[in-house]
Amino acid sequence: MIALERYKPLKIVSRKGVYEILQAMKYEGKKFSELMFITKLNPGILDRHLKALMKSQLVEKDGGIYRLTEKGKKAVELLEQLVKALN
């Protein structure tokens, strides 16, 4: 079971809408309302995704602004490479 924890971030980023959340924060932090507008996700789902991203240390929240952590920036970079390789 502990070994499966390593793969939890992969499960999170594969959820519908999470890639869009990460892309929205690629260059600068965003407020919840901005993320909701950009991603078109309903508030409950967006909140759930953000909490999971924070728990996985891909996103941090500071004063109402959500930002990618260094780990999150690396994840976005790797996801972009994967998308590019598969297209």
MODELLER restraints for C-alpha pairs under 7 A, 6 or more apart:
rsr = mdl.restraints
at = mdl.atoms
rsr.add(forms.Gaussian(group=physical.xy_distance, feature=features.Distance(at['CA:9:A'], at['CA:56:A']), mean=6.15, stdev=0.5))
rsr.add(forms.Gaussian(group=physical.xy_distance, feature=features.Distance(at['CA:12:A'], at['CA:52:A']), mean=6.91, stdev=0.5))
rsr.add(forms.Gaussian(group=physical.xy_distance, feature=features.Distance(at['CA:13:A'], at['CA:19:A']), mean=6.16, stdev=0.5))
rsr.add(forms.Gaussian(group=physical.xy_distance, feature=features.Distance(at['CA:17:A'], at['CA:39:A']), mean=6.85, stdev=0.5))
rsr.add(forms.Gaussian(group=physical.xy_distance, feature=features.Distance(at['CA:18:A'], at['CA:49:A']), mean=6.64, stdev=0.5))
rsr.add(forms.Gaussian(group=physical.xy_distance, feature=features.Distance(at['CA:20:A'], at['CA:39:A']), mean=6.05, stdev=0.5))
rsr.add(forms.Gaussian(group=physical.xy_distance, feature=features.Distance(at['CA:21:A'], at['CA:35:A']), mean=6.64, stdev=0.5))
rsr.add(forms.Gaussian(group=physical.xy_distance, feature=features.Distance(at['CA:21:A'], at['CA:39:A']), mean=6.43, stdev=0.5))
rsr.add(forms.Gaussian(group=physical.xy_distance, feature=features.Distance(at['CA:22:A'], at['CA:76:A']), mean=6.62, stdev=0.5))
rsr.add(forms.Gaussian(group=physical.xy_distance, feature=features.Distance(at['CA:24:A'], at['CA:35:A']), mean=6.93, stdev=0.5))
rsr.add(forms.Gaussian(group=physical.xy_distance, feature=features.Distance(at['CA:25:A'], at['CA:67:A']), mean=6.08, stdev=0.5))
rsr.add(forms.Gaussian(group=physical.xy_distance, feature=features.Distance(at['CA:25:A'], at['CA:68:A']), mean=6.36, stdev=0.5))
rsr.add(forms.Gaussian(group=physical.xy_distance, feature=features.Distance(at['CA:28:A'], at['CA:67:A']), mean=6.79, stdev=0.5))
rsr.add(forms.Gaussian(group=physical.xy_distance, feature=features.Distance(at['CA:29:A'], at['CA:65:A']), mean=5.74, stdev=0.5))
rsr.add(forms.Gaussian(group=physical.xy_distance, feature=features.Distance(at['CA:29:A'], at['CA:66:A']), mean=5.21, stdev=0.5))
rsr.add(forms.Gaussian(group=physical.xy_distance, feature=features.Distance(at['CA:29:A'], at['CA:67:A']), mean=4.37, stdev=0.5))
rsr.add(forms.Gaussian(group=physical.xy_distance, feature=features.Distance(at['CA:30:A'], at['CA:65:A']), mean=5.28, stdev=0.5))
rsr.add(forms.Gaussian(group=physical.xy_distance, feature=features.Distance(at['CA:30:A'], at['CA:66:A']), mean=5.32, stdev=0.5))
rsr.add(forms.Gaussian(group=physical.xy_distance, feature=features.Distance(at['CA:30:A'], at['CA:67:A']), mean=6.77, stdev=0.5))
rsr.add(forms.Gaussian(group=physical.xy_distance, feature=features.Distance(at['CA:31:A'], at['CA:64:A']), mean=6.05, stdev=0.5))
rsr.add(forms.Gaussian(group=physical.xy_distance, feature=features.Distance(at['CA:31:A'], at['CA:65:A']), mean=4.77, stdev=0.5))
rsr.add(forms.Gaussian(group=physical.xy_distance, feature=features.Distance(at['CA:31:A'], at['CA:66:A']), mean=6.14, stdev=0.5))
rsr.add(forms.Gaussian(group=physical.xy_distance, feature=features.Distance(at['CA:36:A'], at['CA:42:A']), mean=6.77, stdev=0.5))
rsr.add(forms.Gaussian(group=physical.xy_distance, feature=features.Distance(at['CA:36:A'], at['CA:43:A']), mean=6.73, stdev=0.5))
rsr.add(forms.Gaussian(group=physical.xy_distance, feature=features.Distance(at['CA:36:A'], at['CA:46:A']), mean=6.91, stdev=0.5))
rsr.add(forms.Gaussian(group=physical.xy_distance, feature=features.Distance(at['CA:53:A'], at['CA:59:A']), mean=5.44, stdev=0.5))
rsr.add(forms.Gaussian(group=physical.xy_distance, feature=features.Distance(at['CA:54:A'], at['CA:60:A']), mean=5.58, stdev=0.5))
rsr.add(forms.Gaussian(group=physical.xy_distance, feature=features.Distance(at['CA:57:A'], at['CA:69:A']), mean=6.82, stdev=0.5))
rsr.add(forms.Gaussian(group=physical.xy_distance, feature=features.Distance(at['CA:57:A'], at['CA:71:A']), mean=6.91, stdev=0.5))
rsr.add(forms.Gaussian(group=physical.xy_distance, feature=features.Distance(at['CA:58:A'], at['CA:68:A']), mean=5.92, stdev=0.5))
rsr.add(forms.Gaussian(group=physical.xy_distance, feature=features.Distance(at['CA:58:A'], at['CA:69:A']), mean=5.39, stdev=0.5))
rsr.add(forms.Gaussian(group=physical.xy_distance, feature=features.Distance(at['CA:58:A'], at['CA:71:A']), mean=5.47, stdev=0.5))
rsr.add(forms.Gaussian(group=physical.xy_distance, feature=features.Distance(at['CA:58:A'], at['CA:72:A']), mean=3.89, stdev=0.5))
rsr.add(forms.Gaussian(group=physical.xy_distance, feature=features.Distance(at['CA:59:A'], at['CA:66:A']), mean=6.60, stdev=0.5))
rsr.add(forms.Gaussian(group=physical.xy_distance, feature=features.Distance(at['CA:59:A'], at['CA:67:A']), mean=5.50, stdev=0.5))
rsr.add(forms.Gaussian(group=physical.xy_distance, feature=features.Distance(at['CA:59:A'], at['CA:68:A']), mean=4.47, stdev=0.5))
rsr.add(forms.Gaussian(group=physical.xy_distance, feature=features.Distance(at['CA:59:A'], at['CA:69:A']), mean=5.28, stdev=0.5))
rsr.add(forms.Gaussian(group=physical.xy_distance, feature=features.Distance(at['CA:59:A'], at['CA:72:A']), mean=6.10, stdev=0.5))
rsr.add(forms.Gaussian(group=physical.xy_distance, feature=features.Distance(at['CA:60:A'], at['CA:66:A']), mean=5.68, stdev=0.5))
rsr.add(forms.Gaussian(group=physical.xy_distance, feature=features.Distance(at['CA:60:A'], at['CA:67:A']), mean=5.39, stdev=0.5))
rsr.add(forms.Gaussian(group=physical.xy_distance, feature=features.Distance(at['CA:60:A'], at['CA:68:A']), mean=6.30, stdev=0.5))
rsr.add(forms.Gaussian(group=physical.xy_distance, feature=features.Distance(at['CA:60:A'], at['CA:69:A']), mean=6.25, stdev=0.5))
rsr.add(forms.Gaussian(group=physical.xy_distance, feature=features.Distance(at['CA:61:A'], at['CA:67:A']), mean=6.29, stdev=0.5))
